[in-house]
Amino acid sequence: MLPNVQQATIAPEITTHIAVGSTIYTDEYAIYDRLSDWGYTHKTVCHADGEYARDEDGDGFYEVHVNTIEGVWSLLRPWLRPHRGISQEQLPCYLALFECVQNVRRRGKALLGPLLQVILL
């Protein structure tokens, strides 16, 4: 969670957590305009033009898209709904747990092992 959505705020997060030279896929939100200046390959889709995925090399595989991450975030609200209100202070903990559950892709008792591994690191 960041205090605001500005290039000055996201730049340290991006440069700390993403290797320079990586390809970053986004929509055309202006906050991402300087990714190329920061040393990243930047590919975009333009939702305003009805573009949601693009096949750049003609192989039939639409490699430029943000559908996967948008799909993951669309699962967050229903996942949080049973908790009926979360304080701003506790939200990062809930988000971390949600991220872990999504990354290990396990449910029920199968989730216990990976959760314990994360906690005991």
Secondary structure as the mmCIF struct_conf table of DSSP 4:
data_model
#
loop_
_struct_conf.conf_type_id
_struct_conf.id
_struct_conf.beg_label_comp_id
_struct_conf.beg_label_asym_id
_struct_conf.beg_label_seq_id
_struct_conf.end_label_comp_id
_struct_conf.end_label_asym_id
_struct_conf.end_label_seq_id
BEND BEND1 PRO A 3 ASN A 4
HELX_RH_AL_P HELX_RH_AL_P1 GLN A 7 HIS A 17
BEND BEND2 ILE A 18 ILE A 18
TURN_TY1_P TURN_TY1_P1 VAL A 20 GLY A 21
STRN STRN1 THR A 23 THR A 26
BEND BEND3 GLU A 28 GLU A 28
HELX_RH_3T_P HELX_RH_3T_P1 ALA A 30 TYR A 32
TURN_TY1_P TURN_TY1_P2 ASP A 33 GLY A 39
STRN STRN2 THR A 41 THR A 44
HELX_RH_3T_P HELX_RH_3T_P2 HIS A 47 ASP A 49
TURN_TY1_P TURN_TY1_P3 GLY A 50 GLY A 50
STRN STRN3 ALA A 53 ARG A 54
BEND BEND4 GLU A 56 GLY A 60
STRN STRN4 VAL A 64 HIS A 65
HELX_RH_AL_P HELX_RH_AL_P2 ASN A 67 SER A 74
TURN_TY1_P TURN_TY1_P4 LEU A 75 LEU A 75
HELX_RH_AL_P HELX_RH_AL_P3 LEU A 76 LEU A 80
HELX_RH_3T_P HELX_RH_3T_P3 ARG A 81 HIS A 83
TURN_TY1_P TURN_TY1_P5 GLN A 88 GLN A 90
HELX_RH_AL_P HELX_RH_AL_P4 LEU A 91 VAL A 104
TURN_TY1_P TURN_TY1_P6 ARG A 105 ARG A 105
HELX_RH_3T_P HELX_RH_3T_P4 GLY A 108 LEU A 111
HELX_RH_AL_P HELX_RH_AL_P5 LEU A 112 LEU A 120
#
